[in-house]
Amino acid sequence: MNTNQFAFEQAFGTPKQLPPSSLPEVAFAGRSNVGKSSLLNCLLRRRALARVSSMPGKTITINFYLGEGIRLADLPGYGYAKRSQGEYRRFADLMDFYFTSQRNIALVVQLIDIRHPPSQDDRVMLSFLREMNLPFVIVLTKSDKLGPTQFARRMDELRAELAASGAREIIAFSSETGLGRAELWQAIAAAAQ
């Protein structure tokens, strides 16, 4: 897949704005500040295609990136973010509509920070993906933040914790080093065929 072909297409903040799905879509989901935008920049080999912030909740819209025959969707993060109840409801409505409106979702890339056990929100999302029968992989972000011994231990622990998740694959990833980039592209390419 030619990563140079990808470009920011459009952002949508409400269900009414979302156009019908015309191409296979790969959705990137995870809690706020788990590294979705950093992962997209690494995946597409761009420094600032997706806006990155150290402040949780920066992505407040569904941001679409168009490539050759495929669309990537950077979803707003769930969990911690300083937002009003109205904003939380808008996010919930937007996500519910996105996942239940007959879109051509080829794959969901569910991000979880390798340094921590899956949160309750992560578990709810994994359960939702199973119930919706959506194909998904789990990507363990921020893998470069651990030393080799800690990394090996966390991989073993998370494989055990996520064994029943229904994920097609569990991929360790680092936006800093590129670890897992090739494996994730393989999963995306296989799902988008």
C-alpha positions in Angstrom: 0.0 0.0 0.0 1.4 3.4 -1.0 1.4 5.6 2.1 2.2 8.6 0.0 -1.2 8.5 -1.5 -3.0 9.1 1.9 -4.2 12.7 2.6 -6.5 14.2 5.1 -10.0 14.1 3.6 -12.5 15.6 6.0 -13.6 15.8 9.7 -17.1 15.2 11.0 -18.5 16.0 14.4 -22.1 14.9 14.3 -23.9 11.9 12.9 -25.8 14.1 10.3 -22.5 15.2 8.8 -21.2 11.7 8.1 -21.5 10.8 4.4 -22.4 7.3 3.4 -19.5 4.8 3.3 -18.1 4.3 -0.2 -14.8 2.5 0.5 -13.5 0.0 2.9 -12.7 1.8 6.2 -10.2 1.0 8.9 -11.2 2.7 12.2 -8.7 3.6 14.9 -10.3 3.4 18.4 -9.0 3.8 21.9 -9.0 5.8 25.1 -8.0 9.5 25.1 -4.2 10.0 24.8 -3.5 6.3 23.9 -1.6 7.5 20.8 -4.0 7.1 17.9 -2.8 10.2 16.0 0.9 9.4 16.7 0.2 5.9 15.4 -1.4 7.2 12.2 1.5 9.6 11.6 4.0 6.7 12.0 1.9 4.4 9.9 1.7 6.9 7.1 5.3 8.1 7.6 4.2 11.7 8.1 5.2 13.9 11.0 2.0 16.0 11.3 -0.8 14.6 9.1 -2.8 13.8 12.2 -2.7 16.4 15.0 -0.9 15.1 18.1 -1.3 16.6 21.6 -0.2 15.6 25.1 -3.5 16.8 26.3 -6.2 14.0 26.4 -9.2 14.5 24.2 -7.7 16.6 21.4 -9.5 14.6 18.6 -13.1 15.6 18.9 -14.3 14.6 15.5 -14.0 11.6 13.2 -11.1 12.5 11.0 -10.9 10.6 7.6 -7.7 10.0 5.6 -8.2 8.9 2.1 -5.9 6.5 0.3 -6.0 4.4 -2.8 -9.2 2.4 -2.4 -9.3 2.7 1.4 -10.3 5.2 4.0 -8.7 5.5 7.5 -10.9 6.9 10.3 -9.3 8.4 13.4 -12.0 8.3 16.1 -12.3 10.5 19.1 -10.9 8.9 22.2 -13.1 7.6 25.0 -12.5 7.9 28.7 -10.7 10.8 30.4 -11.1 14.2 28.8 -12.3 17.4 30.2 -15.6 17.8 28.4 -19.1 18.8 29.3 -21.9 16.2 29.6 -23.3 17.6 26.3 -20.0 16.8 24.6 -19.9 13.3 26.1 -23.4 12.7 24.7 -22.4 14.0 21.3 -19.3 11.7 21.2 -21.5 8.7 22.3 -24.1 9.5 19.6 -21.4 10.0 16.9 -19.6 6.7 17.8 -22.9 4.8 18.0 -24.0 6.1 14.6 -20.5 5.4 13.1 -20.5 1.8 14.2 -24.2 1.0 13.5 -25.0 2.8 10.3 -24.0 0.1 7.8 -20.6 1.5 7.1 -18.1 -0.6 5.2 -15.8 -1.2 8.2 -13.1 -3.6 7.1 -11.2 -3.5 10.4 -11.1 -1.8 13.7 -7.7 -1.1 15.2 -8.2 -1.0 18.9 -5.4 0.7 20.8 -4.4 -0.1 24.3 -1.4 1.3 26.2 1.0 -1.6 26.9 2.0 -0.1 30.2 -1.4 -0.6 31.8 -4.1 -3.3 32.1 -7.1 -2.7 29.8 -9.3 -0.1 31.4 -13.0 -0.7 32.0 -13.7 1.5 28.9 -11.3 -0.7 26.9 -13.2 -3.8 28.0 -16.6 -2.3 27.1 -15.2 -1.4 23.7 -13.8 -4.9 23.1 -17.2 -6.4 24.1 -19.0 -4.0 21.8 -16.8 -5.0 18.8 -17.5 -8.7 19.5 -21.2 -8.1 19.8 -21.2 -6.1 16.6 -19.2 -8.9 14.9 -16.6 -6.3 13.7 -13.2 -7.6 12.8 -10.5 -6.1 15.0 -6.9 -6.2 16.0 -5.4 -4.9 19.2 -2.4 -2.7 19.0 -0.4 -2.2 22.2 1.0 1.4 22.0 3.9 3.1 23.7 6.0 -0.2 23.6 9.2 1.9 23.4 8.5 3.2 27.0 9.4 -0.2 28.5 12.7 -1.9 28.9 13.2 -5.4 27.4 12.3 -7.3 30.6 9.2 -5.1 31.3 8.2 -5.4 27.7 8.3 -9.2 27.7 6.4 -9.4 31.0 3.7 -7.0 29.8 3.3 -8.8 26.5 2.7 -12.1 28.4 0.3 -10.5 30.9 -1.7 -8.7 28.1 -1.8 -11.8 25.9 -3.4 -13.6 28.9 -5.7 -10.7 29.8 -6.9 -10.4 26.2 -6.9 -14.0 25.2 -10.7 -14.1 25.1 -11.1 -10.7 23.4 -11.8 -12.1 19.9 -9.0 -10.0 18.3 -7.6 -11.3 15.1 -4.1 -10.3 16.3 -2.3 -8.5 19.1 0.5 -6.2 17.8 3.1 -4.4 19.9 3.6 -0.9 18.4 5.9 2.1 18.9 5.4 5.3 17.0 8.9 6.3 18.0 10.8 3.2 16.7 8.3 1.9 14.1 7.9 -1.5 15.9 4.8 -3.2 14.7 4.3 -0.9 11.7 4.8 -3.7 9.1 2.6 -6.1 10.9 -0.2 -3.6 11.2 0.0 -2.8 7.5 -0.3 -6.5 6.8 -3.4 -6.7 8.9 -4.9 -3.6 7.2 -4.1 -4.8 3.7 -5.6 -8.3 4.4 -8.8 -6.8 5.8 -9.3 -4.2 3.0 -9.1 -6.8 0.1 
